[in-house]
Amino acid sequence: METNDLNFDNRINLEKLKEAVVQIKAELGKIIVGQENFIDLLIVALLADGHVLIEGVPGVAKTITAKLLSKTIDTGFSRLQFTPDLMPSDVLGTSILNMKSSEFEFRKGPIFSNLVLIDEINRAPAKTQAALFEVMEERQISIDGNTYKMKPPFMVLATQNPIEQEGTYALPEAQLDRFLFKIDVGYPNLEEEILILQTHQDRKGASPQSLIESLISEDDLMEYKNKIFDILVEGKIINYIAQLITKTRNHPHLYLGGSPRASLAVLNSSKAYAAINGRDFVIPEDIKKVIYPVLRHRIILTPEREMEGMTTDKVIEMIVQSIEVPR
């Protein structure tokens, strides 16, 4: 039986939130074909107040999906193209001398927005990548002895190409850990490919952004995010999450396991996933849905297993199957 078909009475009213999610998906469906899981996880990350790393080969709608999602929300949006010559000041901002007052004024960089899309994050060198550490974790920037708070909501959506290695700088583990999810975006199947061609033909040259309308306000979004805190997580579910993450730390195929931040990421994102499905309580299936994007960038295979062609997703699957599901 599908969990969405179960009858139950919620302690909190999630109808408005669920309806907003349905509307967002329908709006994105005007342009984006397939990618239901991708869109679900983006919405979950938005509600769970987390950042997302999106990985896929060029041309699979990573950037356009992130841009169109931001268009459905009436809030600030900025886009940064990371390049090898990009400096931290190009991202954060810089102090400029005001000739009239003879004082330095801080000019805010493009990171000062609500939804920030960073294209090809692994193109910029470590110095520029490190500029994101504080703002992603603490939602603030410290420059020249001053601290500037980011206005909520604040979310970083970063894309990277897994194929190209030349001219790229791999993200360090500390920075990867700051992303709630790493979402792998694959190729569409034959039916989806045909539909992509058909919808493009039907648009007759119209810009995708021009077909997308803003559906929810900043206040609506903050209201929905606050509801996530009230989602019920029973003790046996918390124990299940802890067992899954602990298992990664002593698994023979892994060199590095998940940190307590991974446990919190599973907890928060599973609550958001329950909410978008109209439930005010978390079930094990919610955990299984979010555990892959939460863990795949936080665990590291041993060199032997990597050489054998093992993947982090396969190890996560092994761990999920080895832990008894609470009932």
N, C-alpha and C positions, 0 to 999 in steps of 0.2 A: 504493500500500500504506500502511495506517495505521502510524504509528511505534510504536503500542502493540502491534502484531502482530509486530514484529521479535523475533528470538530472539538473545539475547546474555547473557553472564555479567557480573553486576555485581561491581565490586571491593569495594563496600560493601553491606551488607544493608539494603535499603530496603523489605522486605516488610511490616514492622510499621508503618512510616510510611504506605505506600500503603494498607494495610488500614484504618488510622485515618481516612484521608481518605475512603475509601469509606463508612465507618460514619457520619462526620459528614454527608456528603452525603445518605445515606439518612435520617438523623435529621431534617435540615432539610426533606427532601422530604415529611415528614408534614404540614408546614404550607405551605412555600413551593412554589409551582407555577412551573415554568420557571426562569428566572434562573440557568441552569447556569454561564454565563460569569461572572456576578456572584459567585456562591459560590466558584468556582475562584479568582478573583482575590483574594477576601478571605482564603482559606486560604493562597495564595501570599504575600500581604503579611504574614500572621501568621508564616509560616516564615522570611521574609526580613527580619524585624524592622523592618518599615516601617509607616508610617501611611497611612490611606486617606481620601480625600475622595470622598463619594458624592453625586452630583448627579442630581436627577430631580424631576418634578412631584409634588405631594402624592398619597399613596395608592398608590404603586407598590411598597410593602414595603421601603423603604430602612431605616427604623428597626427594624422587626420582624425583618428578616433579620440585622442586626448584633446585636440583642439575643439572638436564638436561637442564633447562632454562639457568643456568649459563654457561653451556657447549656451548650453541649456540652463546655466546658472547665472543669474544677474549679479555678477561680481567681477573683480579685477582679474585681468589675464595678461601675462607677458611671456614672450618666447625668447630664449637665448640659444644661439648656435655656438656650441663649443668648438674652438679651433686651437691648434698648437700655440698660437701667439696670443691667446686670450690671457689677460692679467686679472688678478683678484679684484682690482678697482673697477674693471669693466663689468663685474658682476654685482659687487656690493655698493659701489659708489665711491666718491672721493671728495676731499676737502678742497675748495677753490677759494682763492683770495678775492674778497669783494673789494674792489678799488674804492668804492664810495665810503664804506665803513672801516676800511683797512683791517677787516677781520676775516677769518676763514669761515666759510659756510659749507655745510655738508650737502652735496648733491647726491640724492639717492640713486642707486643703480636699479637695473631691471628686476633684481630679486625682490624688491619692495612691491609686491603685488599679492594677490590671493592664490590664484592657480598659476604656477610657474612651470612652463614646459622647457626642458633642457634637451636639445637635440644633440645626439652623439656625445654624451657626457664623457666618454673615455677618449675623446680627441684632445682634451685639454690636459696640460701637465699637472703633476701632483700639487704644485703650489696653488693653482686655481681650483682644483678639486677640493683642497683642504679649506678653501674659503667658505665652503658649504657646511662644514662640520657643525659649527655653532648654530647657524640659522635652522638647520634641519632638526637638531635635537632640542634646542632651547627656544626656538622661535624668536630669536633676537640676534642683533649684530653689534659687536663692540669694535669701535673705530676711534682712534685718537682720544682714548680715555672716556668716550661717551658710549652709552648703550641705547640702541634703538630697537624698540619692540615691534614685532610684526603684527599687523592687524588681522585678526581671525576673520574668516578661515584662511589657513595657509597650507598649501600642499605643493610638493615638488613632484612632477612627472618627468622622468628622465628616460631617454631612449638610448640604446646602443646596438651596434651590429656585431653579432658573434663571430662572423666569418673573417672580417678584415683585422689583421694584427699589425700591419705596417702603419706607422704614424699614429698609433693609439697607445694609451697609458692605462693599464689595468687598474681598476678601482681597488684600493686597499680594503682588507677585511673590516677595518673599523668603520669605513664609510659605507660599505655594503650593508653592515648591520643596522645602519640608520634607516634603511628602506624597509617598510612594513612588508611589502611584497616584491618578488621578482616574477614577472609574468612573461612566459615564453609564448610568442605569437607565431603560429605556423602558417603554412600555405592553406588556402581554401581547397575543398574537394571540387570535383567536376561540376556538380549541380550549383554550388556556390559561385564558381568561376563564371558559369553561364549567366547567373543572375547579376553578377557584378557588371558584366558587359551590357546586359539588358538595361539595368538601371542607369548606367552611364549614358547609354544611347537615348534613353527617355528624358534625361535631364536637359538635353539639347544645349549643352555648353554652359548651363547655369552653375554658378559657384556653389559647392556643397554648403559653405557657411551661410549663404543667403537663404537656404531652405530650412535652416534650423532656428527655432524660436527659443527665447528664454522662458523657462517654465517655473523656476522657483527662485525666490529672493534669498538674499543673505540671511535675513531673519528666519525664513523657513528652514534653511539649511542648519542654522545653529539650533533651532528647535528640535529638528530631527536628530542631530548629533547628541543633544542632551538626553534624548530618550534612550539612547544606547546604554547609558550608565545604569538604567533601571532594568535592563534585561537580566532575567534570573539565570544564575549558573549554580547548579547543585554541587555539593561537595564531591560526589562521585565523578562528575565531569571535570572538576578541577584536578582531582587525583589522576584522571585519565590523561589530561594535558601534561601534567608533571611526569608521568611515566613515559610518555612519548618522547619528551625532550631529554629526560635523563638517559634514555636508551641510546640517544645519539652520542653521548659522551663516552660510552664504553663499547661502542660497536666496532667489531674487528675490521670493517671495511672503511672506517672513517678516521682521518687524522685529526680533524677538529669537529666538535659537536656544537649543538646549539647553546647559547647563553641564556640566562634568565630573561633577557630582553626578548628572546624568541618565545619563551613561555607566555610573556605578557602580550606579545603580538598575536599569538594563537587565541588567547582569551578574548582580547578586544575585537579582533576581526570575526571570530565566531559569533559574538554577540551581535555585531552589525549584520552578519549573514542571516542570522535568525530573524532579525528585525525586518529585512527587506522581503523575507518570506512570510511576514505577518505573524510571527511568533514572538512572545515575550519571554521565552526560555530557550536555552541552548540544548541541542541534542547531539549525540555522537557524530551524526552525518554532517553537521556543521563543521565540526573539528576536522573531519576527513576532507572536507571541501577546501579549507584554508591552509591545511598543514603543508601542502606542497609549495605554494608560492611563498609561504613564510620561511620555510627551511632551505629551499634549494640554493639560495645564495649565502646561507649562513654555515653550512657544513662543507667540509673539504674531504675528498676521497684520499685514501692512502695512494702513494705513487703506483704501487703494484696493481690496485684495482682500476686506477685511471688508465694504465697501459692496457689492461684487459678489455677496455671499452665499457666498463661499468659507469652508470650515471647516478647523480645524486637522487633523481626521481625514483630510480629502481631501489636504492637503499631506503628511501622514505617509505616506499611501498612495503618493503620487507619489515620495517619497523612497525608500521601500522598493522600488518597482518600478525605480528608476533605479540601484540598487546591485546588482552581480552577487552572487548567492548562492554562498557557498563550498561546495564538494563534497568 
